Amino acid sequence: MVTLTINGNEHQVEAEADMPLLWAIRDLVGLTGTKFGCGMAQCGACTVLLDGAAVRSCQTFVGDIGDAKVTTIEGLSGKVAQTVQTVWADLDVPQCGYCQSGQIISATDLLTNNPKPTDDDIDAAMTGNLCRCATYHRIRAGIHEAAKRLEV
């Protein structure tokens, strides 16, 4: 039995130490906003925050979590997160939406740590978050708009 703190709630789960956090989140806890994409930490669909830092949950193992706090798209909150989510809707950033939970988590992490990112900063922070619909220009515009709104 392992205790995971996900979105502020403790969950007792039957999981081996080598189980990917993604499977614990989706299959054992029942939070399905975090998506499986590639299973190799290459696409970013499974991105969650671990103690506030973006990580790929498909390659982060339950046994490595310890007391760290996990935040999924369902539990994402705060001024930066709310601004990113509002801008995403206002600018119609997603197309199919499959990758967007990972995109939003990564954008929130970026803007939390760098409130005025350049295009190069955005490219570096969002590398590894793939979008099959290629809405990268809308993602970048969304991040810039969120940064602008957060200045006020």
Disulfide bonds with the S-S distance in Angstrom:
none
